[in-house]
């Protein structure tokens, strides 16, 4: 069984007010536009049997809402979670199918490097961007990069 994982970083969000909650940060008007652009692109490409998981943070909830598809809020995807927890929540690689993860930096960048390069290092994913990775089906090591796309390219 093959599996795809799509890592979608939340779109641009407001700065947290001094002493305010990071998890309560909302999208900016530009962030709403970024989310809408990427959501339209994803809707045309997501398979019908996909699973969609999102962090409980306000900005990720607003980003995934632009898809207008059912999703599950997963506490394991909260801000500053470990990359291993993201992969476990996704069921990588044994769950099969396609899972879309809407989350945060630096975690998503670290997940991408684990999948693509088999190492745990920082890799920056721009706000609102996606990285789509497939498990290899040819018996080779690592994964295959299917797409990496930022909203400004749409």
Helices and strands as residue ranges (DSSP letters): E 3-9, G 22-24, H 29-43, E 51-54, H 58-65, E 72-73, G 75-77, H 83-90, E 97-103, H 107-117, E 130-135, E 143-149, G 151-153
